[in-house]
Each structure stands twice: as structure tokens, then as C-alpha cells.
Amino acid sequence: MNQYPFTYSNYSNDACMICDELKENGVQIHHHFICAHCEKEMVNLQVHTDLYLYFIQKLKKLSF
């Protein structure tokens, strides 16, 4: 069993919770999909930018 609350997916074809586009590659976190492109953008975000605030708003869907 996976000890982490996420899995990497190569063929999910789900809509990304950040960009709302259908993508194949990304990460599945508690039934929410984040495409590889948005995941990469998040890792490189600068704090206190408009894009950072946008991602924070979108990630609020992940509240458990």
C-alpha cells in the first residue's frame, strides 16, 4: 500500500484542478488530479506573486 496520499499517473486523462485542462501525465492527490505542467510550475513559484495566490486558491480544494 502507498504510504503517501498521492500517486503519479501517466494515463489518467483527467482534468487538472489547477488549469482545468484534460491531461495524461500528473499526480493524483486524494481524488484530485494536478497535471505535470502545473506541478512543475508550483515547484518553481515565487511567494507573494499573483500566480502564487492563484495556485493557493486552486489548492484549497484539497482541504481534508
Backbone as CSV, one residue per row, in Angstrom:
resi,resn,N_x,N_y,N_z,CA_x,CA_y,CA_z,C_x,C_y,C_z
1,MET,0.829,-1.177,0.000,0.000,0.000,0.000,0.877,1.246,0.000
2,ASN,0.452,2.275,-0.742,1.199,3.518,-0.842,1.091,4.285,0.472
3,GLN,2.227,4.645,1.082,2.212,5.369,2.346,1.986,6.862,2.157
4,TYR,2.018,7.343,0.923,1.820,8.753,0.635,0.405,8.980,0.105
5,PRO,-0.160,10.181,0.321,-1.533,10.442,-0.130,-1.619,10.810,-1.604
6,PHE,-0.598,10.459,-2.406,-0.628,10.783,-3.824,0.003,9.663,-4.640
7,THR,-0.343,9.622,-5.901,0.263,8.687,-6.840,0.539,9.425,-8.137
8,TYR,1.574,9.015,-8.839,1.868,9.596,-10.143,1.119,8.810,-11.198
9,SER,0.592,9.526,-12.165,-0.226,8.908,-13.195,0.316,9.270,-14.567
10,ASN,0.400,8.291,-15.445,0.846,8.540,-16.810,-0.299,8.539,-17.809
11,TYR,-1.438,7.991,-17.438,-2.538,7.883,-18.385,-3.881,8.150,-17.708
12,SER,-3.985,9.215,-16.926,-5.231,9.444,-16.204,-6.283,10.120,-17.073
13,ASN,-5.866,11.013,-17.975,-6.776,11.756,-18.842,-7.860,12.464,-18.034
14,ASP,-7.493,13.005,-16.887,-8.387,13.762,-16.027,-8.173,15.258,-16.247
15,ALA,-9.135,16.048,-15.813,-8.979,17.500,-15.860,-8.136,17.938,-14.664
16,CYS,-7.146,18.748,-14.924,-6.273,19.276,-13.887,-7.063,20.241,-13.004
17,MET,-6.909,20.135,-11.693,-7.626,21.013,-10.780,-7.078,22.440,-10.794
18,ILE,-5.924,22.647,-11.407,-5.339,23.980,-11.493,-5.714,24.660,-12.810
19,CYS,-5.416,24.025,-13.935,-5.648,24.648,-15.240,-6.946,24.189,-15.906
20,ASP,-7.620,23.200,-15.337,-8.887,22.666,-15.842,-8.789,22.052,-17.240
21,GLU,-7.575,21.706,-17.669,-7.380,21.065,-18.972,-7.245,19.560,-18.790
22,LEU,-7.685,18.806,-19.803,-7.523,17.355,-19.778,-6.075,17.021,-20.095
23,LYS,-5.439,16.297,-19.218,-4.030,15.926,-19.392,-3.849,14.460,-19.046
24,GLU,-2.770,13.869,-19.532,-2.482,12.457,-19.256,-1.501,12.286,-18.115
25,ASN,-0.504,13.152,-18.018,0.568,12.982,-17.033,0.392,13.937,-15.869
26,GLY,0.593,13.411,-14.661,0.499,14.267,-13.489,0.448,13.465,-12.217
27,VAL,-0.071,14.096,-11.179,-0.137,13.479,-9.864,-1.585,13.496,-9.381
28,GLN,-1.991,12.394,-8.767,-3.331,12.256,-8.218,-3.210,12.408,-6.701
29,ILE,-3.888,13.412,-6.131,-3.832,13.657,-4.695,-5.254,13.625,-4.156
30,HIS,-5.553,12.612,-3.357,-6.889,12.468,-2.771,-7.997,12.745,-3.783
31,HIS,-8.008,12.034,-4.857,-9.036,12.108,-5.900,-9.022,13.412,-6.679
32,HIS,-7.976,14.184,-6.567,-7.801,15.399,-7.358,-6.554,15.218,-8.205
33,PHE,-6.621,15.666,-9.457,-5.516,15.500,-10.393,-4.841,16.839,-10.653
34,ILE,-3.504,16.863,-10.615,-2.706,18.023,-10.985,-1.773,17.582,-12.105
35,CYS,-1.878,18.241,-13.256,-1.060,17.838,-14.397,0.420,18.125,-14.131
36,ALA,1.275,17.451,-14.882,2.717,17.586,-14.698,3.180,19.021,-14.933
37,HIS,2.575,19.706,-15.884,2.952,21.095,-16.171,2.668,21.997,-14.973
38,CYS,1.467,21.891,-14.399,1.124,22.721,-13.237,1.951,22.339,-12.018
39,GLU,2.225,21.059,-11.866,3.073,20.608,-10.750,4.451,21.264,-10.850
40,LYS,5.013,21.279,-12.050,6.334,21.888,-12.262,6.277,23.391,-11.989
41,GLU,5.198,24.048,-12.424,5.037,25.485,-12.169,4.983,25.764,-10.665
42,MET,4.242,24.916,-9.923,4.115,25.115,-8.479,5.458,25.037,-7.771
43,VAL,6.271,24.094,-8.187,7.575,23.893,-7.539,8.463,25.127,-7.709
44,ASN,8.286,25.839,-8.813,9.144,26.986,-9.111,8.505,28.341,-8.807
45,LEU,7.367,28.358,-8.128,6.678,29.615,-7.836,7.441,30.480,-6.851
46,GLN,7.339,31.787,-7.051,7.863,32.758,-6.093,6.711,33.190,-5.188
47,VAL,6.951,33.229,-3.905,5.930,33.620,-2.932,5.532,35.079,-3.176
48,HIS,4.282,35.384,-2.871,3.725,36.734,-2.960,3.622,37.256,-4.391
49,THR,3.448,36.362,-5.347,3.161,36.767,-6.724,1.699,36.449,-7.000
50,ASP,1.154,37.040,-8.037,-0.234,36.762,-8.399,-0.427,35.288,-8.735
51,LEU,0.546,34.696,-9.409,0.440,33.283,-9.768,0.444,32.399,-8.521
52,TYR,1.237,32.760,-7.530,1.272,32.028,-6.253,-0.109,32.051,-5.600
53,LEU,-0.711,33.228,-5.544,-2.037,33.368,-4.938,-3.087,32.582,-5.719
54,TYR,-2.954,32.547,-7.044,-3.855,31.766,-7.893,-3.764,30.277,-7.533
55,PHE,-2.547,29.772,-7.406,-2.356,28.360,-7.064,-2.903,28.053,-5.675
56,ILE,-2.709,28.944,-4.740,-3.232,28.744,-3.379,-4.750,28.619,-3.418
57,GLN,-5.412,29.489,-4.174,-6.871,29.433,-4.291,-7.318,28.097,-4.878
58,LYS,-6.642,27.636,-5.910,-6.996,26.370,-6.549,-6.740,25.185,-5.626
59,LEU,-5.670,25.241,-4.830,-5.306,24.129,-3.957,-6.194,24.015,-2.731
60,LYS,-6.999,25.013,-2.458,-7.920,24.937,-1.321,-8.910,23.795,-1.489
61,LYS,-9.109,23.314,-2.722,-9.975,22.152,-2.965,-9.432,20.905,-2.292
62,LEU,-8.161,20.912,-1.950,-7.531,19.740,-1.347,-7.752,19.645,0.152
63,SER,-8.413,20.606,0.761,-8.589,20.557,2.209,-9.272,19.259,2.610
64,PHE,-8.752,18.652,3.642,-9.195,17.318,4.045,-10.166,17.406,5.190
